[in-house]
């Protein structure tokens, strides 16, 4: 019936939306963590160069 088809479509769309949103948040978190890691790494190396 149409109602069953709609409920399936809605649930699948909701799952896809949830995965997309959490995926984007996860990717953004990874990216910011990576940026923080590299900026920290470079600041440490530049400080090391100053010591030498």
WOLIN-V899190 format. One record per backbone hydrogen bond with DSSP energy under -1.0 kcal/mol. CO is the residue of the C=O (numbers start at 0). NH is the residue of the N-H. E is the energy in kcal/mol with one decimal. If there is no record, write none. Layout:
BEGIN
CO,NH,E + CO,NH,E
END
This chain:
BEGIN
0,4,-1.8 + 1,5,-2.8 + 2,6,-2.4 + 3,7,-2.4 + 4,8,-2.6 + 5,9,-2.9 + 6,10,-2.3 + 7,11,-2.6 + 8,12,-2.4 + 9,13,-2.5 + 10,14,-2.2 + 11,15,-2.5 + 12,16,-2.8 + 13,17,-2.7 + 14,18,-2.7 + 15,19,-2.5 + 16,20,-2.8 + 17,21,-2.7 + 18,22,-2.4 + 19,23,-2.4 + 20,24,-2.5 + 21,25,-2.7 + 22,26,-2.5 + 23,27,-2.7 + 24,28,-2.4 + 25,29,-2.6 + 26,30,-2.7 + 27,31,-2.5 + 28,32,-2.3 + 29,33,-2.5 + 30,34,-2.6 + 31,35,-2.4 + 32,36,-2.4 + 33,37,-2.6 + 34,38,-2.7 + 35,39,-2.2 + 36,40,-2.5 + 37,41,-3.0 + 38,42,-2.2 + 39,43,-2.0 + 40,44,-2.2 + 41,45,-2.6 + 42,46,-1.9 + 43,47,-2.2 + 44,48,-2.3 + 45,49,-1.8 + 46,50,-1.8 + 47,51,-1.7
END
